[in-house]
Amino acid sequence: MITTALSEAFGQYTLKPHQIVPLDFHSVDTLPETHVWPPPPGPELENTAAGDGQLVFPVPVIDFSVPEDSAGKLMVEACETWGVFQLVNHGIPLEILAAVEAQTKRLFALPASRKLEALRSPNGVNGYGQARFASLFDKNMWNEGFTIMGSPADHARKLWPDDYQGFCDVIEDYQKRMRELAARLLGLILRSANTAEQEIRRISSPSATMTTLQLNSYPPCPDPTRAMGMAPHTDTSFLTLLYQGGVKGLQIFSDRGGGGGGGGWGMVDPVDGGITVNVGDLLHVVSNARFHTARHRVVLREARQRVSVGLFFVPTPDCILSPLACGGGGGEGEVCRYRAVSVKEYIGLKYKGFETVLSAITK
């Protein structure tokens, strides 16, 4: 099975129990030293429109109800400049978004002891725990997560032995709808970038792709300015589709954001009913660095819980990726920035060099 293959790809890197189990956030009233982060890098720029001294980036908001040709061009521009855009009128009913947010809050409201019944295994992907990449940092993040690859039923039974079906119904419906949307978006972006149709089919067909759903909770923090919700990172995906709910906290790093020509961090505030779409490493690779992989983090700025639901649209582990423009994918004479690499190999390289993985495949 594809899910088993991806689990094996991540399972090469077995974690220790303390790298999996989140803090019981409700048991502490001060910020533990293990969760105190140094001041974040990059300028924190003032912007009166932000209301709290945080720069808000003018990330494009794209209306998906316009003709696809127009939407596709706007998406390509957003991928080239920001690596992220917000999508409205995307076809996912608001009641579906509300339902998945409610089920996410239901899960994380469970007692810590119950959530630990569904704890992710040391070499696994599915279940409750800290983000796998959290093990690469010296400090712990102020969040807890629940990863779903395939059916949520096995872990849901452990959380609600007699009342798990409602959770599964909502999650499975959301997975199906978001996968369809992600596939449509990827095809439209590549087609609008003049990629050959056979190449689009090769890397984005149902048999060549899969999804992982990530539920996140950022509980209220006693000292939010010294904590980090999610450390800076890029996603190992083609595209990531994120429903932010109504609480801000997502930031991206952009060279367009800093003063004096330097880069900076800026908020991507939630848009009502919108979905935030960001470019992952693997779309960056196949675009030959044309599309900007979005480096992002989550900061804690509000005194209430923040939840988010992210769907990672990824190629299968054995898929071999290389810049399409160098292999008949839509351009001729373009110099390849990256060598061919399988998804499984890329995952391994990222664990070995989290910040330098693209350099490891640069020609």
BELGI-V707723 format. One record per run of one state. SS is the DSSP state (H for helix, E for strand, L for the rest). FROM is the first residue (numbers start at 1). LEN is the number of residues. Records with the same first field share a line. If there is no record, write none. Layout:
SS->FROM-LEN, FROM-LEN
This chain:
L->1-1, 12-5, 20-5, 28-5, 36-7, 44-4, 51-5, 57-4, 64-4, 82-2, 89-5, 109-3, 120-7, 130-2, 137-7, 149-4, 160-5, 193-4, 205-1, 219-5, 227-3, 234-5, 244-6, 255-4, 262-2, 268-7, 280-1, 287-9, 299-7, 316-4, 322-2, 327-11, 339-2, 353-4, 361-1, 363-1
H->2-10, 17-3, 25-3, 33-3, 48-3, 68-14, 94-15, 112-7, 132-5, 153-7, 165-28, 197-8, 206-3, 224-3, 259-3, 281-6, 324-3, 343-10, 357-4
E->43-1, 56-1, 61-3, 84-5, 119-1, 127-3, 144-5, 209-10, 230-4, 239-5, 250-5, 264-4, 275-5, 296-3, 306-10, 320-2, 338-1, 341-2, 362-1
